[in-house]
Amino acid sequence: MTPAIKEAYINIERAMYEFNTLLEQQVQTMRESEASDATKLSRLTQGAKAMRDSSAIFLSYAKFVAYGMPDSEEMIEEE
């Protein structure tokens, strides 16, 4: 694929990593706060896990496409 497509993939990967990291930090902050709502904490905890899992699935396929849909994982060049 083109360098622009590969660069776009890398940008998405970074953005998803940052988003998931910030969600996990918010969960931790809420856990440490005595004033946090248990229901909101539970929902955010579940949501953060769902986002982490979903983004891993998305990134796996996006990487496959960005690198030209190679015949095997070994054909994907790491940057």
For each residue, the residues with C-beta under 8 A, 3 or more apart:
1: 5 6 65 66 67 68
2: 5 6
3: 6 7
4: 7 8
5: 1 2 8 9 66
6: 1 2 3 9 10 66 67 79
7: 3 4 10 11
8: 4 5 11 12 66
9: 5 6 12 13 62 63 66
10: 6 7 13 14 79
11: 7 8 14 15
12: 8 9 15 16 59 62
13: 9 10 16 17 59 62 63
14: 10 11 17 18
15: 11 12 18 19
16: 12 13 19 20 55 58 59
17: 13 14 20 21
18: 14 15 21 22
19: 15 16 22 23 51 55
20: 16 17 23 24 48 51 52 55
21: 17 18 24 25
22: 18 19 25 26
23: 19 20 26 27 44 47 48 51 52
24: 20 21 27 28 48 52
25: 21 22 28 29
26: 22 23 29 30 44 48
27: 23 24 30 31 41 44 45 48
28: 24 25 31 32
29: 25 26 32 33
30: 26 27 33 36 40 41 44
31: 27 28 36 41
32: 28 29
33: 29 30 36
34:
35:
36: 30 31 33 40 41
37: 40 41
38: 41 42
39: 42 43
40: 30 36 37 43 44
41: 27 30 31 36 37 38 44 45
42: 38 39 45 46
43: 39 40 46 47
44: 23 26 27 30 40 41 47 48
45: 27 41 42 48 49
46: 42 43 49 50
47: 23 43 44 50 51
48: 20 23 24 26 27 44 45 51 52
49: 45 46 52 53
50: 46 47 53 54
51: 19 20 23 47 48 54 55
52: 20 23 24 48 49 55 56
53: 49 50 56 57
54: 50 51 57 58
55: 16 19 20 51 52 58 59
56: 52 53 59 60
57: 53 54 60 61
58: 16 54 55 61 62
59: 12 13 16 55 56 62 63
60: 56 57 63 64
61: 57 58 64 65
62: 9 12 13 58 59 65 66
63: 9 13 59 60 66 67 76
64: 60 61 67 69 70 76
65: 1 61 62 68 69
66: 1 5 6 8 9 62 63
67: 1 6 63 64 70 75 76 77
68: 1 65
69: 64 65
70: 64 67 73 75 76
71: 75
72: 75
73: 70 76
74:
75: 67 70 71 72
76: 63 64 67 70 73
77: 67
78:
79: 6 10
